[in-house]
Amino acid sequence: MSSEQQNDLNKVVANGVRLAGDTLVVPGTSLILDGQVGQGVARVAVGVAARMALGPLGWLLVAADAYTKTTTGSGLLDRATSRVKSGLASRREGSAEPTTVEQTTP
């Protein structure tokens, strides 16, 4: 097995452990394993609160956010808010342009 294949296998195993930790143990486990203890503990607290408020769906949403944060660098909420902000900014830029309406007379 080449070193590139070994590295790919290590990434797959590490991501599997992160996903299992976030969904089966507590959301935020992946962040804690990556050394982001503060964010991981915050996700644990939010995950427990979401589980109490929304049940298993809340738990899974927080787990998905934590997993996304640790694998891509930005969580689901970060991605959603940045898309909304970029959409609003593009709408503002588009509406700032003057529009002309041509009228024809018969």
C-alpha positions, 0 to 999 in steps of 0.5 A: 500500500502506497503512502498516499493510500495510507493517508487516505485510509487514515483520513477515512478512519479519523472521519469515521471516529469523528462522526461516531463520536458526534452522533453516538457520544455527544455532539462536539466530540470531534472538535474536542478530539481535534483540540478545539476544546472550547468549541467542543464543550459549547457544542456539547452544551448546545447538543444537550439543550437541543436534545431536551427541546427538540428530541433526537432531531436537535441532537443530530442537527448539532452533531452535524454542525460539529462534524461539519465544523471539524472536517471543513472548518465552518459549521452548518450555521456559519455556512447558512449565515454566510450564504444569506449575507452574500445573497442580501449583499448581491440583492443590495448591489443589484437594486442600487443600479438605476432601472429605466423603463422604455415606453412606446407610444402608439 
